[in-house]
Amino acid sequence: MAKDRVISHLSCEECKGRNYTQVVTRKRKVGDLKLSKYCSSCRKHTVHKETK
Protein backbone atom coordinates (compact mmCIF):
# COMPACT_ATOMS: atom_id res chain seq x y z
CA MET A 1 0.00 0.00 0.00
CA ALA A 2 2.77 2.44 0.84
CA LYS A 3 4.71 1.62 -2.33
CA ASP A 4 2.42 3.75 -4.48
CA ARG A 5 3.15 6.87 -2.39
CA VAL A 6 6.06 9.28 -2.86
CA ILE A 7 7.21 12.43 -1.03
CA SER A 8 6.80 15.63 -3.01
CA HIS A 9 8.28 19.03 -2.08
CA LEU A 10 6.56 22.40 -2.32
CA SER A 11 8.83 25.31 -3.23
CA CYS A 12 8.13 29.03 -3.07
CA GLU A 13 7.84 30.70 -6.47
CA GLU A 14 9.46 33.95 -5.26
CA CYS A 15 12.53 32.78 -3.33
CA LYS A 16 12.65 29.14 -4.67
CA GLY A 17 13.02 27.75 -1.14
CA ARG A 18 11.63 24.30 -0.39
CA ASN A 19 9.44 24.82 2.65
CA TYR A 20 6.87 22.02 2.75
CA THR A 21 6.65 18.29 1.97
CA GLN A 22 3.60 16.31 0.96
CA VAL A 23 2.89 12.61 0.41
CA VAL A 24 1.21 12.00 -2.97
CA THR A 25 0.46 9.00 -5.17
CA ARG A 26 2.78 8.05 -8.03
CA LYS A 27 -0.05 8.16 -10.57
CA ARG A 28 -0.30 11.97 -10.43
CA LYS A 29 1.71 14.22 -12.72
CA VAL A 30 4.41 16.21 -10.91
CA GLY A 31 4.07 19.98 -11.10
CA ASP A 32 0.29 20.31 -11.26
CA LEU A 33 -0.22 21.33 -7.64
CA LYS A 34 -0.09 25.02 -6.66
CA LEU A 35 -1.02 26.16 -3.16
CA SER A 36 -0.92 29.43 -1.27
CA LYS A 37 1.27 28.80 1.78
CA TYR A 38 3.28 30.88 4.25
CA CYS A 39 6.97 31.23 3.37
CA SER A 40 9.17 31.85 6.41
CA SER A 41 12.00 33.41 4.40
CA CYS A 42 9.70 35.81 2.49
CA ARG A 43 7.55 36.32 5.61
CA LYS A 44 4.29 36.37 3.66
CA HIS A 45 1.83 34.06 1.91
CA THR A 46 3.06 33.13 -1.57
CA VAL A 47 2.23 30.54 -4.20
CA HIS A 48 4.08 27.27 -3.66
CA LYS A 49 4.54 24.91 -6.61
CA GLU A 50 5.08 21.17 -6.45
CA THR A 51 8.61 20.01 -7.32
CA LYS A 52 10.14 16.58 -7.50
N, C-alpha and C positions, 0 to 999 in steps of 0.2 A: 504494500500500500504506500509506503513512504518512498518507494523508488521512482514514482512518477512526479515527485515534488522536487523543486530546485530553488535555491536562494537567489533572489533578484535584488539588486541595489537600486535605490532612488537617489539621483544626483540633482543638485540645484542647477537651474539653467543659467543663473547669473554668475555664481562663483565656481561652478563645476565641482563642488565638494560633495562627496558621498555621505549623506547624513542618515539615511534610513535603509533598513533591509526588510524584505518581504518574501514569504514563502508562496510560490506560485506553481501551477502545474506545467509540465513540459510541453503540453499540447498548444499552449498559447504562443503567439508571436511576441518576441522581445521588442520592446520599444513602443508598444501601443498605449501603455498606461501613463497618464499625466495627472498628478494630484497637486493641490495647493497645500503645502506643508510649511512649518516654521523652520527657517534656516538659522542656526545659532551663529554662524559667522557673518551673515548679512544682517542679522537681528530684525528680520521681518518675514512675513509670509510671502513665499515665492512659489513658482511652478516647479515641481520636481518631476523629472522624466525617468522612466525605467531604463536602466543600463544592465548589461550582462555582468 
